[in-house]
Amino acid sequence: MEEQRSELEALQSIYGQEMQFIDGKRQIAISIESQNEPLLLSWVYPLDYPKSIPIVSVAAQWLTALDKQILLAELKQLYQPDTTVIYDWIEWLRGNAFHILHLDGRGLVDSSNPRELEGVSQLHDEIPSSVYEVHDAEEGRGEGIDDRFDVFSGEAFVDRKSKFVGHIARVYTREEVDEVLAILKSNKKIRGATHNIVAYRLFSEEQGLDEDFDDDGETGAGEKMLFLVQRLQVVNVVVIVTRWFGGIMLGNDRFKDISNTAKEVLEHHLKLGKLDKVDDKTMKHIKEALIHRKLKALKAKKAVKVHQKFDYIMVLDFEATCDEGSIPSQEIIEFPVVVVNVKERTRQVGFHRYVRPVEQPDLSAFCTQLTGIQQEQVDRASLLPQVLQECEAWLQEGGYLERPNKLIFCTSGDWDLKTQLAGECLRKNIAIPRYLTKWINVKIPFAQQYCDSNLRKGLNLNGMLSRVDLSFEGHPHSGLDDSLNIARLVLKLIEDGYPLQFTATTEP
């Protein structure tokens, strides 16, 4: 519950009146390019969040049933157990819904029925009222400020005797961030404060994005300040909030106070035109160009021989029964395996079967439209136990099971083997072959090799392909075509010298 409360406070600080709480659901209206009506994201937290994924829905007059399923599938991919996800969902929808749904070919939708959006502009302000005071002219300012930095300190904010002052300066390097903090601390009152919380964001076409924070003992506060900076699309800035503890515990209200203090100085400087802004689309293009330059430089270097543990990477991507809404349990209906030969650096289709579902034998029209799989294809197919036996026979015949470490399976995300296969086999009392209990989640090595951090949040198949200058080939949500495209990413990692190791297991 503590992580849920902290996330809500951060979201409130970032999005303000864009968020609302109606009929037991949290909601936010998200503006989408080319659409007059915003998209409404609604969610309900489970009791054990973030161990479990929130119950989520999307709504808009212009969304088709297929649109909703596509978006919900992408949001599901973004979720990682034990990690808060709502901010990532909001920003992913804001930046990607237009392109992934191909809205550029649909034109504007002028909604005449606003029922789904009732109350969006009537959010009750949950931020508690507090007393604002103008601080003494010298109290919040550093002494002997260096002429190179225009350090601005905002008005003091007082809440139950605790005092908060925000400071802001334009900076371009980490060294300058440290210098600004040192300048402020040259004032003994600031130096003796309970906390000096820092968030900075630097960006250039040559170096890309560099952002970080320092809580200075107030755990979680710096991250919330950085969220604000990101939300405002500001770069080359450092924001510092100084807090003097007044003797009364503020609980989680202290995070709202810190966020509002930071927001005040940021918005003040934005109005004066003193801050650099880079919109998400421009930043994405520049970052992609930087990645491409790095990749070209990597290719230009003499290739480094890296020992790969496995001879074959077996790429799979299941398709399962689905419908417009959630269904009680899904069943695998497509079981493809694409073989990546590590030594020869080739890929080929090795095994491909459709699977006959028994719990819900009739495919929904939605499922057929999404996956391209026809009812007659699964009606003629074998049941899952038989398909698993056929897969093992194929592996034996090809000599892939001759020795340990000859092969490893690979997926994009952990859903296929950790959730779907494991869950279905448990329900149906089917033994899972040992070689399907360990696998590589390609998102993990990809993030470590090509992204700004090791975080894999926000990575999907199309996004990963784009980052390495590739585009999707085939039909999205076809298990075989998805597997062939994942195999291209595996080959790229091998080509660039990444040593592939298993990343997940269902073994105890």
Helices and strands as residue ranges (DSSP letters): H 2-15, G 16-18, E 19-22, E 25-30, E 39-44, E 55-59, H 65-78, H 86-100, G 103-105, G 115-117, E 131-132, E 152-153, E 157-159, E 162-170, H 174-185, H 188-191, E 195-204, E 208-214, H 221-231, E 234-235, E 237-244, H 253-271, E 276-277, H 280-300, E 312-316, E 319-320, E 332-341, E 346-354, H 365-371, H 375-379, H 384-397, E 407-411, I 415-421, H 422-428, G 434-436, E 438-441, H 443-450, H 461-467, H 479-495, E 504-505
